[in-house]
Amino acid sequence: MYMNFWYPVCLSADLTAAAPTRARILGLPFVAFRAAGAQAHVLADTCVHRGGALGRGKIVNGHLACPYHGWQFDGSGQCVHIPSLGADGPIPARAKVDSYPVLERYGIVFAFLGDLPEAERAPLYTVPEYDQPGWRPGLVVYAVDTYYERSIENGLDPVHNEFVHDLQGNIRFRPDRMNVTTDEWSSTVFVKMDPPKKGTTQLEALRNDDNPEHFSASSGHYGANALITRISLSKNNVFVQYMFEQPVDEGHTRVFFLNMRNCMLDEKNDARMMQINLAVADEDVRVITRLNPVRTPEASRSELLMVGDEGIGLYRKHLKEWEQRGWRLNLEVLREKAGDVAYAIPSPARRLAKNWVLDAVPLVAGDV
């Protein structure tokens, strides 16, 4: 698991000014709350006084109050009131918790979990179809009992489709029709497909032209935890699926699934389209929740990668590069110290000030 990327925390609709929302991401506790003006904030969910869970507290005058002793924290993570010191009691400089940059997009609250300054961060992925005429969104969150990297890699695998999904023998992987691109933050696999024979599959019913160039698919990752799949059945029947993945821990993932479509735009089709998408996702889930080992193998010799696995290889290459930058969490130390040490992902403020109470999460030593 890696810091210094944007992670989904919760749905915007679920975060109200009435109460905070807790989330476990990268194996660590976080809390989101809305302050005055409805601004969303995300903090490390551990009070620096006696370890209380801030997310179990309440909102008081736009501040997050710890349920244990009432310490109040603002959106920057600074403690602004300690009841036991009185109304004007001096607040210690170390009375602060990590606060993370937040963006609300596409009905999702995202937090940048890392300490990079803004100029060095990978931008939050842009969904170009969102709010555009002729496109309709659908958003749902579902849980998967698997390691998030296995989920991302499944999406980058064009070979599995004809075996995992019920395509009635119409989709065949052809290496000569695959193209792979990569850049600093992403890799994408493009595949041209033969159009299905008439009357042989439900896909045929969704097509409205006979141009084989329009029958294609692509899937790529962005950063460590976002997967983008584009399925083009015809010019006017395109589905773009965005899976912003929240690594809960080493064996659990929450997928924030945003589906964009330029067909069947009437609201009455929303439930049916989401049902179809989730049924396809469930076919993947039944496979990836039973992989052995659960997590991606550390050594390349532990799996035999073949033609068609180029996207997976590039994803793993990116992860290795981010490990070398010192962004990979040391899960062995986290497991060893669990219950004894309260860790936090270091926030950008740690580059500007010292004297933090919570220990910065242990990282795998990198080259940079």
HELIX and SHEET records of a PDB file:
HELIX    1   1 SER A   12  ASP A   14  5                                   3    
HELIX    2   2 ALA A   36  ALA A   38  5                                   3    
HELIX    3   3 LEU A   54  ARG A   56  5                                   3    
HELIX    4   4 PRO A   83  LEU A   85  5                                   3    
HELIX    5   5 GLU A  118  GLU A  120  5                                   3    
HELIX    6   6 TYR A  148  GLY A  155  1                                   8    
HELIX    7   7 ASN A  161  VAL A  164  1                                   4    
HELIX    8   8 PRO A  175  ARG A  177  5                                   3    
HELIX    9   9 GLN A  202  LEU A  206  1                                   5    
HELIX   10  10 PRO A  212  HIS A  214  5                                   3    
HELIX   11  11 GLU A  267  ASN A  269  5                                   3    
HELIX   12  12 ASP A  270  ILE A  288  1                                  19    
HELIX   13  13 SER A  300  SER A  302  5                                   3    
HELIX   14  14 GLU A  310  GLN A  324  1                                  15    
HELIX   15  15 LEU A  331  LYS A  337  1                                   7    
HELIX   16  16 PRO A  348  ARG A  351  5                                   4    
SHEET    1   A 3 PHE A   5  LEU A  11  0                                        
SHEET    2   A 3 ILE A 108  LEU A 113 -1                                        
SHEET    3   A 3 VAL A 102  ARG A 105 -1                                        
SHEET    1   B 4 THR A  21  ILE A  25  0                                        
SHEET    2   B 4 LEU A  28  ARG A  34 -1                                        
SHEET    3   B 4 ALA A  40  ALA A  44 -1                                        
SHEET    4   B 4 SER A  99  TYR A 100 -1                                        
SHEET    1   C 4 LYS A  58  VAL A  60  0                                        
SHEET    2   C 4 HIS A  63  ALA A  65 -1                                        
SHEET    3   C 4 GLN A  72  PHE A  73 -1                                        
SHEET    4   C 4 CYS A  79  HIS A  81 -1                                        
SHEET    1   D 7 ARG A 136  VAL A 144  0                                        
SHEET    2   D 7 HIS A 252  ARG A 261 -1                                        
SHEET    3   D 7 ASN A 237  ASP A 249 -1                                        
SHEET    4   D 7 ALA A 226  SER A 234 -1                                        
SHEET    5   D 7 SER A 216  TYR A 222 -1                                        
SHEET    6   D 7 SER A 186  LYS A 192 -1                                        
SHEET    7   D 7 MET A 178  THR A 182 -1                                        
SHEET    1   E 2 TYR A 343  ALA A 344  0                                        
SHEET    2   E 2 ASP A 359  ALA A 360  1                                        
END                                                                             
